[in-house]
Amino acid sequence: MDREMNDSGAKRTVGAAIAVVAALGLMTGCGSDSGDGKADGAKRAGSVEQGDGAEQGDGASQGDKAASSDPAAKPLSASALERAALTSGEVKGVEVQKMSDKEVSEGGSAKTGKAACRPMAALMGTRYDPAPKASVHRAYATGLTKAKVGSTGLIRISSYGPGDAERTVKDLREAVTACQGGFPAEDGTGGKADVKKVTPLDAPKAGDEAVSFGLHDAGKEKAVIKFTVVRTGPQVTVFFGVNIADPAKSEIPAALVDAQVAKVAKATKGAAS
């Protein structure tokens, strides 16, 4: 019988799981097309599909019109974002591991010639338009035993200047609509990483607004990579998930989203008081 892994074993397995995700290409280690944090004509927005068998929606919660940030809410500092990030043990069955910007971006920069879809290619990198004030990253994995790994993915929590968090979600939402037919892309090594289609999904009712979608890989893995993006005041939390055992059945644990958004909301509220 499989036994629960100890902490060091879990950390090693999370790292191995992320390496497998990297091998899928487009959505790991992706940055923008330029080195200054901006992609020409890039629009940003986004989020992930939630749970199994989710009905397709418009990819957004709280309607199409982005909610305005509470004027009292303040962007969190890097240290405050670190404190707001989940750790292992806070969500049952989910191992969480801290990741540096270098670990997240070392896969290189994904590129697409379709301008409307560049926000998706940039989503998992460390350079964005608009650029956040600060960001922290976490890797997570579920179903960890000595014999297997279930779902795995990344969490990015970023704080933004006035209006930029709203713009990030708005632009990504527009990209979900514009790119449903898919788009050609290259991964960080210049390899083919085309997206066959983009599926808008029902976003969770979390934060001030959220958007969710699935990217269908055009390669032989036929992976479905899921994203959920939640805005909480001037903070944006991005969740990314893929199923290692069955890439066509990826998911992001709802409990993970709920717990992380709750911690960000508490930190945001505390910063405003």
C-alpha atoms as a printed R data frame, in Angstrom:
    type eleno elety resid chain resno       x      y       z
1   ATOM     1    CA   MET     A     1   0.000  0.000   0.000
2   ATOM     2    CA   ASP     A     2   1.100  3.574  -0.640
3   ATOM     3    CA   ARG     A     3   2.173  5.520   2.394
4   ATOM     4    CA   GLU     A     4   1.906  9.269   2.908
5   ATOM     5    CA   MET     A     5   5.116 11.000   1.878
6   ATOM     6    CA   ASN     A     6   7.222 12.947   4.341
7   ATOM     7    CA   ASP     A     7   7.802 16.672   3.805
8   ATOM     8    CA   SER     A     8  11.084 16.318   1.920
9   ATOM     9    CA   GLY     A     9   9.657 13.602  -0.304
10  ATOM    10    CA   ALA     A    10   6.587 15.702  -1.034
11  ATOM    11    CA   LYS     A    11   8.750 18.670  -2.003
12  ATOM    12    CA   ARG     A    12  10.799 16.536  -4.375
13  ATOM    13    CA   THR     A    13   7.649 15.156  -5.955
14  ATOM    14    CA   VAL     A    14   6.118 18.602  -6.393
15  ATOM    15    CA   GLY     A    15   9.287 19.640  -8.182
16  ATOM    16    CA   ALA     A    16   9.143 16.575 -10.415
17  ATOM    17    CA   ALA     A    17   5.491 17.243 -11.179
18  ATOM    18    CA   ILE     A    18   6.261 20.808 -12.231
19  ATOM    19    CA   ALA     A    19   9.016 19.495 -14.502
20  ATOM    20    CA   VAL     A    20   6.424 17.301 -16.223
21  ATOM    21    CA   VAL     A    21   4.175 20.318 -16.671
22  ATOM    22    CA   ALA     A    22   7.107 22.190 -18.201
23  ATOM    23    CA   ALA     A    23   7.483 19.425 -20.746
24  ATOM    24    CA   LEU     A    24   3.978 20.187 -21.987
25  ATOM    25    CA   GLY     A    25   5.369 23.421 -23.392
26  ATOM    26    CA   LEU     A    26   3.392 26.616 -23.754
27  ATOM    27    CA   MET     A    27   1.989 27.329 -20.341
28  ATOM    28    CA   THR     A    28   5.007 26.951 -18.069
29  ATOM    29    CA   GLY     A    29   7.813 29.471 -17.950
30  ATOM    30    CA   CYS     A    30   6.077 31.783 -20.382
31  ATOM    31    CA   GLY     A    31   6.878 35.476 -20.465
32  ATOM    32    CA   SER     A    32   5.852 38.338 -22.692
33  ATOM    33    CA   ASP     A    33   7.438 38.915 -26.090
34  ATOM    34    CA   SER     A    34   9.484 41.866 -24.897
35  ATOM    35    CA   GLY     A    35  11.971 42.217 -22.067
36  ATOM    36    CA   ASP     A    36  10.479 45.335 -20.520
37  ATOM    37    CA   GLY     A    37   7.340 43.775 -19.129
38  ATOM    38    CA   LYS     A    38   5.218 44.747 -22.098
39  ATOM    39    CA   ALA     A    39   4.093 42.868 -25.194
40  ATOM    40    CA   ASP     A    40   3.153 44.979 -28.208
41  ATOM    41    CA   GLY     A    41  -0.595 45.265 -28.381
42  ATOM    42    CA   ALA     A    42  -0.898 42.721 -25.606
43  ATOM    43    CA   LYS     A    43  -4.087 42.500 -23.676
44  ATOM    44    CA   ARG     A    44  -4.290 40.778 -20.361
45  ATOM    45    CA   ALA     A    45  -7.015 38.944 -18.512
46  ATOM    46    CA   GLY     A    46  -7.910 35.479 -17.441
47  ATOM    47    CA   SER     A    47  -8.789 32.698 -15.111
48  ATOM    48    CA   VAL     A    48  -9.400 28.980 -14.905
49  ATOM    49    CA   GLU     A    49 -12.122 26.490 -15.286
50  ATOM    50    CA   GLN     A    50 -13.227 25.115 -11.980
51  ATOM    51    CA   GLY     A    51 -14.012 21.516 -11.157
52  ATOM    52    CA   ASP     A    52 -15.051 18.550 -13.283
53  ATOM    53    CA   GLY     A    53 -17.672 18.878 -15.986
54  ATOM    54    CA   ALA     A    54 -18.120 22.597 -15.543
55  ATOM    55    CA   GLU     A    55 -20.667 24.078 -17.896
56  ATOM    56    CA   GLN     A    56 -19.288 26.551 -20.368
57  ATOM    57    CA   GLY     A    57 -20.029 30.136 -19.517
58  ATOM    58    CA   ASP     A    58 -18.727 33.493 -20.596
59  ATOM    59    CA   GLY     A    59 -15.579 32.917 -18.586
60  ATOM    60    CA   ALA     A    60 -16.487 35.565 -16.049
61  ATOM    61    CA   SER     A    61 -18.222 35.989 -12.719
62  ATOM    62    CA   GLN     A    62 -20.140 39.081 -11.567
63  ATOM    63    CA   GLY     A    63 -21.131 39.872 -15.158
64  ATOM    64    CA   ASP     A    64 -19.155 41.284 -18.065
65  ATOM    65    CA   LYS     A    65 -18.489 44.635 -16.451
66  ATOM    66    CA   ALA     A    66 -15.483 44.593 -14.155
67  ATOM    67    CA   ALA     A    67 -16.190 45.621 -10.603
68  ATOM    68    CA   SER     A    68 -14.323 48.644  -9.314
69  ATOM    69    CA   SER     A    69 -11.742 48.250  -6.575
70  ATOM    70    CA   ASP     A    70 -12.511 49.514  -3.110
71  ATOM    71    CA   PRO     A    71 -10.704 52.864  -3.064
72  ATOM    72    CA   ALA     A    72  -9.519 52.034   0.465
73  ATOM    73    CA   ALA     A    73  -7.811 48.836  -0.682
74  ATOM    74    CA   LYS     A    74  -4.063 49.051  -1.116
75  ATOM    75    CA   PRO     A    75  -1.602 46.977  -3.153
76  ATOM    76    CA   LEU     A    76   0.208 44.528  -0.885
77  ATOM    77    CA   SER     A    77   3.976 44.572  -0.514
78  ATOM    78    CA   ALA     A    78   6.076 41.547  -1.475
79  ATOM    79    CA   SER     A    79   6.383 40.552   2.176
80  ATOM    80    CA   ALA     A    80   2.629 40.870   2.681
81  ATOM    81    CA   LEU     A    81   2.008 38.726  -0.410
82  ATOM    82    CA   GLU     A    82   4.355 36.088   1.030
83  ATOM    83    CA   ARG     A    83   2.340 36.013   4.237
84  ATOM    84    CA   ALA     A    84  -0.892 35.748   2.239
85  ATOM    85    CA   ALA     A    85   0.316 32.762   0.195
86  ATOM    86    CA   LEU     A    86  -0.832 29.279   1.156
87  ATOM    87    CA   THR     A    87   1.497 26.782   2.792
88  ATOM    88    CA   SER     A    88   1.310 22.992   2.972
89  ATOM    89    CA   GLY     A    89  -1.246 21.776   5.481
90  ATOM    90    CA   GLU     A    90  -3.724 24.613   5.013
91  ATOM    91    CA   VAL     A    91  -5.721 22.715   2.383
92  ATOM    92    CA   LYS     A    92  -6.220 19.018   3.033
93  ATOM    93    CA   GLY     A    93  -4.534 16.801   0.475
94  ATOM    94    CA   VAL     A    94  -2.640 19.649  -1.216
95  ATOM    95    CA   GLU     A    95   1.134 20.089  -0.966
96  ATOM    96    CA   VAL     A    96   2.404 23.631  -1.564
97  ATOM    97    CA   GLN     A    97   5.965 24.683  -2.353
98  ATOM    98    CA   LYS     A    98   7.462 28.175  -2.708
99  ATOM    99    CA   MET     A    99   8.903 29.022  -6.127
100 ATOM   100    CA   SER     A   100  11.218 31.847  -7.127
101 ATOM   101    CA   ASP     A   101  10.737 34.102 -10.158
102 ATOM   102    CA   LYS     A   102  13.682 32.327 -11.764
103 ATOM   103    CA   GLU     A   103  12.094 28.898 -11.339
104 ATOM   104    CA   VAL     A   104   8.855 30.138 -12.854
105 ATOM   105    CA   SER     A   105  10.426 31.921 -15.816
106 ATOM   106    CA   GLU     A   106  13.413 29.706 -16.627
107 ATOM   107    CA   GLY     A   107  11.455 27.866 -19.346
108 ATOM   108    CA   GLY     A   108  11.752 30.917 -21.575
109 ATOM   109    CA   SER     A   109   9.213 33.126 -23.289
110 ATOM   110    CA   ALA     A   110   6.253 31.726 -25.196
111 ATOM   111    CA   LYS     A   111   5.344 33.650 -28.330
112 ATOM   112    CA   THR     A   112   2.345 33.978 -30.590
113 ATOM   113    CA   GLY     A   113   1.872 36.089 -33.679
114 ATOM   114    CA   LYS     A   114  -1.806 36.605 -32.829
115 ATOM   115    CA   ALA     A   115  -1.758 39.855 -30.874
116 ATOM   116    CA   ALA     A   116  -5.122 39.324 -29.167
117 ATOM   117    CA   CYS     A   117  -3.841 36.069 -27.639
118 ATOM   118    CA   ARG     A   118  -0.537 37.340 -26.262
119 ATOM   119    CA   PRO     A   119  -1.964 37.804 -22.746
120 ATOM   120    CA   MET     A   120  -2.434 34.020 -22.597
121 ATOM   121    CA   ALA     A   121   1.118 33.345 -23.762
122 ATOM   122    CA   ALA     A   122   2.410 35.765 -21.113
123 ATOM   123    CA   LEU     A   123   0.159 34.559 -18.310
124 ATOM   124    CA   MET     A   124   2.550 32.143 -16.634
125 ATOM   125    CA   GLY     A   125   5.696 34.233 -16.955
126 ATOM   126    CA   THR     A   126   7.136 36.952 -14.762
127 ATOM   127    CA   ARG     A   127   6.732 39.901 -17.162
128 ATOM   128    CA   TYR     A   128   3.303 41.368 -17.714
129 ATOM   129    CA   ASP     A   129   1.484 44.321 -19.222
130 ATOM   130    CA   PRO     A   130   0.490 46.045 -17.026
131 ATOM   131    CA   ALA     A   131   3.404 45.137 -14.768
132 ATOM   132    CA   PRO     A   132   2.525 44.256 -11.162
133 ATOM   133    CA   LYS     A   133   4.177 45.998  -8.236
134 ATOM   134    CA   ALA     A   134   5.098 42.674  -6.641
135 ATOM   135    CA   SER     A   135   4.459 38.952  -7.148
136 ATOM   136    CA   VAL     A   136   4.957 35.668  -5.312
137 ATOM   137    CA   HIS     A   137   4.668 32.143  -6.737
138 ATOM   138    CA   ARG     A   138   3.723 28.750  -5.353
139 ATOM   139    CA   ALA     A   139   3.643 25.272  -6.875
140 ATOM   140    CA   TYR     A   140   1.014 22.812  -5.691
141 ATOM   141    CA   ALA     A   141   0.232 19.141  -6.162
142 ATOM   142    CA   THR     A   142  -2.572 16.824  -5.062
143 ATOM   143    CA   GLY     A   143  -2.807 13.074  -4.556
144 ATOM   144    CA   LEU     A   144   0.879 12.773  -3.657
145 ATOM   145    CA   THR     A   145   2.046  9.299  -2.690
146 ATOM   146    CA   LYS     A   146   5.231  7.382  -3.426
147 ATOM   147    CA   ALA     A   147   3.527  5.920  -6.480
148 ATOM   148    CA   LYS     A   148   1.708  8.801  -8.072
149 ATOM   149    CA   VAL     A   149   0.924 12.489  -8.455
150 ATOM   150    CA   GLY     A   150  -2.583 13.750  -9.185
151 ATOM   151    CA   SER     A   151  -3.085 17.314 -10.316
152 ATOM   152    CA   THR     A   152  -0.360 19.934 -10.196
153 ATOM   153    CA   GLY     A   153   0.028 23.572 -11.060
154 ATOM   154    CA   LEU     A   154   1.072 27.047 -10.034
155 ATOM   155    CA   ILE     A   155  -0.348 29.954  -8.060
156 ATOM   156    CA   ARG     A   156   0.756 33.541  -8.648
157 ATOM   157    CA   ILE     A   157  -0.366 36.374  -6.365
158 ATOM   158    CA   SER     A   158   0.366 39.894  -7.600
159 ATOM   159    CA   SER     A   159  -0.380 43.409  -6.414
160 ATOM   160    CA   TYR     A   160  -1.059 46.228  -8.883
161 ATOM   161    CA   GLY     A   161  -1.172 49.979  -9.106
162 ATOM   162    CA   PRO     A   162  -4.411 51.957  -9.584
163 ATOM   163    CA   GLY     A   163  -6.635 50.425 -12.263
164 ATOM   164    CA   ASP     A   164  -4.095 47.840 -13.386
165 ATOM   165    CA   ALA     A   165  -5.673 44.851 -11.643
166 ATOM   166    CA   GLU     A   166  -9.007 45.649 -13.309
167 ATOM   167    CA   ARG     A   167  -7.309 46.052 -16.668
168 ATOM   168    CA   THR     A   168  -5.530 42.718 -16.259
169 ATOM   169    CA   VAL     A   169  -8.794 40.837 -15.820
170 ATOM   170    CA   LYS     A   170 -10.608 42.835 -18.497
171 ATOM   171    CA   ASP     A   171  -7.931 42.229 -21.108
172 ATOM   172    CA   LEU     A   172  -7.717 38.512 -20.337
173 ATOM   173    CA   ARG     A   173 -11.484 38.184 -20.573
174 ATOM   174    CA   GLU     A   174 -11.351 39.807 -24.006
175 ATOM   175    CA   ALA     A   175  -8.590 37.395 -25.022
176 ATOM   176    CA   VAL     A   176 -10.746 34.433 -24.008
177 ATOM   177    CA   THR     A   177 -13.442 35.660 -26.394
178 ATOM   178    CA   ALA     A   178 -11.057 36.502 -29.227
179 ATOM   179    CA   CYS     A   179  -9.025 33.293 -29.095
180 ATOM   180    CA   GLN     A   180 -11.632 30.538 -28.813
181 ATOM   181    CA   GLY     A   181 -10.547 29.192 -32.214
182 ATOM   182    CA   GLY     A   182  -7.030 28.680 -30.911
183 ATOM   183    CA   PHE     A   183  -3.757 30.274 -31.945
184 ATOM   184    CA   PRO     A   184  -0.282 29.317 -33.175
185 ATOM   185    CA   ALA     A   185   2.488 29.565 -30.584
186 ATOM   186    CA   GLU     A   186   6.077 28.655 -29.775
187 ATOM   187    CA   ASP     A   187   7.412 27.650 -26.379
188 ATOM   188    CA   GLY     A   188  10.537 29.086 -24.772
189 ATOM   189    CA   THR     A   189  12.813 26.824 -26.825
190 ATOM   190    CA   GLY     A   190  11.190 27.754 -30.133
191 ATOM   191    CA   GLY     A   191   9.297 24.481 -30.306
192 ATOM   192    CA   LYS     A   192   5.754 24.244 -31.614
193 ATOM   193    CA   ALA     A   193   3.203 24.806 -28.837
194 ATOM   194    CA   ASP     A   194  -0.011 25.614 -30.687
195 ATOM   195    CA   VAL     A   195  -3.291 25.949 -28.828
196 ATOM   196    CA   LYS     A   196  -6.111 24.088 -30.575
197 ATOM   197    CA   LYS     A   197  -8.905 25.981 -28.862
198 ATOM   198    CA   VAL     A   198  -9.737 28.088 -25.811
199 ATOM   199    CA   THR     A   199 -12.782 27.102 -23.794
200 ATOM   200    CA   PRO     A   200 -14.472 29.761 -21.638
201 ATOM   201    CA   LEU     A   201 -15.631 28.292 -18.331
202 ATOM   202    CA   ASP     A   202 -17.824 29.299 -15.431
203 ATOM   203    CA   ALA     A   203 -15.617 31.256 -13.056
204 ATOM   204    CA   PRO     A   204 -15.900 30.853  -9.283
205 ATOM   205    CA   LYS     A   205 -17.864 33.459  -7.366
206 ATOM   206    CA   ALA     A   206 -14.782 34.716  -5.608
207 ATOM   207    CA   GLY     A   207 -13.140 38.050  -4.975
208 ATOM   208    CA   ASP     A   208 -14.399 41.144  -6.772
209 ATOM   209    CA   GLU     A   209 -14.421 39.381 -10.151
210 ATOM   210    CA   ALA     A   210 -13.001 36.272 -11.759
211 ATOM   211    CA   VAL     A   211 -12.501 34.701 -15.171
212 ATOM   212    CA   SER     A   212 -11.821 31.058 -16.072
213 ATOM   213    CA   PHE     A   213 -10.863 29.146 -19.198
214 ATOM   214    CA   GLY     A   214  -9.197 26.021 -20.506
215 ATOM   215    CA   LEU     A   215  -6.452 25.876 -23.124
216 ATOM   216    CA   HIS     A   216  -6.492 22.769 -25.317
217 ATOM   217    CA   ASP     A   217  -2.998 21.794 -26.430
218 ATOM   218    CA   ALA     A   218  -2.727 20.950 -30.129
219 ATOM   219    CA   GLY     A   219   0.156 18.519 -29.494
220 ATOM   220    CA   LYS     A   220   0.065 14.776 -29.039
221 ATOM   221    CA   GLU     A   221  -0.485 15.081 -25.272
222 ATOM   222    CA   LYS     A   222  -3.885 16.700 -25.929
223 ATOM   223    CA   ALA     A   223  -3.526 18.377 -22.570
224 ATOM   224    CA   VAL     A   224  -6.198 20.710 -21.241
225 ATOM   225    CA   ILE     A   225  -4.560 23.401 -19.137
226 ATOM   226    CA   LYS     A   226  -6.929 25.214 -16.827
227 ATOM   227    CA   PHE     A   227  -6.698 28.762 -15.528
228 ATOM   228    CA   THR     A   228  -8.644 30.739 -12.968
229 ATOM   229    CA   VAL     A   229  -7.887 34.389 -12.301
230 ATOM   230    CA   VAL     A   230  -9.431 36.197  -9.333
231 ATOM   231    CA   ARG     A   231  -9.181 39.904  -8.556
232 ATOM   232    CA   THR     A   232  -9.420 41.041  -4.938
233 ATOM   233    CA   GLY     A   233  -9.134 44.817  -4.913
234 ATOM   234    CA   PRO     A   234  -5.715 45.634  -6.403
235 ATOM   235    CA   GLN     A   235  -4.519 42.034  -5.967
236 ATOM   236    CA   VAL     A   236  -4.792 39.383  -8.700
237 ATOM   237    CA   THR     A   237  -4.437 35.659  -7.974
238 ATOM   238    CA   VAL     A   238  -3.762 33.350 -10.922
239 ATOM   239    CA   PHE     A   239  -4.308 29.587 -10.630
240 ATOM   240    CA   PHE     A   240  -3.017 27.162 -13.258
241 ATOM   241    CA   GLY     A   241  -3.602 23.410 -13.232
242 ATOM   242    CA   VAL     A   242  -2.957 20.246 -15.227
243 ATOM   243    CA   ASN     A   243  -3.494 16.555 -14.508
244 ATOM   244    CA   ILE     A   244  -0.239 14.628 -14.783
245 ATOM   245    CA   ALA     A   245  -1.826 11.177 -15.072
246 ATOM   246    CA   ASP     A   246  -4.513 12.225 -17.559
247 ATOM   247    CA   PRO     A   247  -3.721 15.622 -19.169
248 ATOM   248    CA   ALA     A   248  -7.168 15.749 -20.782
249 ATOM   249    CA   LYS     A   249  -8.838 15.834 -17.348
250 ATOM   250    CA   SER     A   250  -7.113 18.709 -15.619
251 ATOM   251    CA   GLU     A   251  -8.654 20.546 -12.713
252 ATOM   252    CA   ILE     A   252  -7.916 23.091 -10.022
253 ATOM   253    CA   PRO     A   253  -9.194 22.088  -6.568
254 ATOM   254    CA   ALA     A   254 -12.051 24.359  -5.525
255 ATOM   255    CA   ALA     A   255 -10.856 24.193  -1.912
256 ATOM   256    CA   LEU     A   256  -7.465 25.527  -3.018
257 ATOM   257    CA   VAL     A   257  -9.033 28.514  -4.783
258 ATOM   258    CA   ASP     A   258 -11.334 29.251  -1.853
259 ATOM   259    CA   ALA     A   259  -8.562 29.083   0.735
260 ATOM   260    CA   GLN     A   260  -6.079 31.188  -1.226
261 ATOM   261    CA   VAL     A   261  -8.581 33.886  -2.176
262 ATOM   262    CA   ALA     A   262  -9.733 34.062   1.456
263 ATOM   263    CA   LYS     A   263  -6.160 34.696   2.652
264 ATOM   264    CA   VAL     A   264  -5.637 37.390   0.010
265 ATOM   265    CA   ALA     A   265  -8.944 39.030   0.945
266 ATOM   266    CA   LYS     A   266  -7.993 39.057   4.631
267 ATOM   267    CA   ALA     A   267  -4.602 40.592   3.849
268 ATOM   268    CA   THR     A   268  -6.189 43.183   1.548
269 ATOM   269    CA   LYS     A   269  -8.731 44.138   4.188
270 ATOM   270    CA   GLY     A   270  -5.997 44.399   6.816
271 ATOM   271    CA   ALA     A   271  -3.926 46.690   4.596
272 ATOM   272    CA   ALA     A   272  -6.902 49.034   4.181
273 ATOM   273    CA   SER     A   273  -7.609 49.340   7.915
